[in-house]
Structure formats: structure tokens, C-alpha cells
């Protein structure tokens, strides 16, 4: 993996707290009083195209809480209130082996504008996994774009512990690959948002203990898994299933 531009391997605790999406604005205001804005990327809109096998191998690794999990996606960023797509996008491969995480990240050959315009059945999108393998990524063969997930994010730093806090809301899947799921319509915004706390400690910092009193509940949460489950509700049966 010597050619990988960005490779990280680290023991890090990640704790998630879910909340009803309508509480996002009040939670953001509460966090702004107790935390610092992330100095690099405080706010933005994140779009990712997630890849999987036809039998959803990577999704089931997550849903089954396997010891070894892999995630493959291509991601681009937009500014809040700015409808222009960026010139850059990034391929990310994330591995979780027990409590250890490893992340490989490099710039893709497509702009965010190009990715936003491509149909998810476009064969051009298959080339990104080939690009990843050339950089040493360990991924299953025959990965396909499954669907796009888009959401708004605010990022903070907790001043005492330097934990990173992300609050993600308005989570939706605006595009689905019809060859993976015959979804009848784009997925509307999920009712659930999530606060992610990442850092060297396993418990909430003292300054954030009131999160639970504000309606946040500690719970495992996967945007990918939640969007998949909701997409199934709008999936039309194939002829062989009817």
C-alpha cells in the first residue's frame, strides 16, 4: 500500500447518539455554546456514493456487527447554501477490525459536479474501484454503486478532551441504482439524525453529558443501513417476485 496518499490506522472510540431530525437546530445551538467550531471544516453538505456487491456483502458486515468490516465510497463536499458542486471528490475505503480503524483516502478522477450528474448505472463509476486496487486497497471484486447518501453536517471540537463532534441531519438517499434496488422514488429525509463523538475516551466528555437529557439516545446507527432499510419500503417487486 505504499502509493496510498492518505492512510490512517488508529485506535479510536466512536460513540453515536441518535435524535429526531426536527431537533437538529436546537442541538446545534446547544453545542455551539459548549464547543468550538472545527477549524478546518465547521459546516457543509456531504454526498457519498456507497458501493456494494450484488448480494450486499459490505452492508451485511455492518448489520451483523462483524469483527471485520469494510466500507467503500466516493465523497464530495458542498458549502451550506451553495448549490454549486465542487471540483474535487475523494475515494474512501474504511476498515474496522475490532476497535482498530484504518482509512485510505485519495482524490478520484471525477469532480463532484461530474459525479452528481452521472447515473449510478454509468459504467464509468466502476473504474473507481480499479483505481483503489492500484493503490493497494483490499476490497471485494465486483462492487457496484448502490445509492447516494446526502446530509448536512456541523463539526465541533470539545475544548477539554479535543474530541471531535459531528451532528448529521437531513439524511436522505436522493439517487438509487435501479440495478441494485428497484426503488420506486427517491428516499425522503430520514426522521433520524445522529451525533457522532470521536476521540480517545469511551464516555461522553463532562460538558456533553446533557445530550441525553436533550433527547439524544446512545445507539448504533448506520446511515447506509438506515437508507437501505427505508429504500426497501419503496422497492417495486421484480417480475419473478410477483
Secondary structure, DSSP 8 states (H G I E B T S, - for coil): -TT-SEEEEEE-EEEEEEEEGGGHHHHHHHHHHHSEE-SS--EEEEEEEEEE-TT-HHHHHHHTT-SEEEEEEEEEEE-TT-----S--EEEEEEEETTEEEEEEEE-SS-HHHHHHS-TT-GGGGHHHHHHHHTT----SS-EEEEEEEEEEEEEE-TTT--EEEEEEEEEEEEE-TTT--BSS-B---SEEEEEEEES-SS--GGGGGGGGGT-EE----HHHHHHHHHHHTB---GGG-
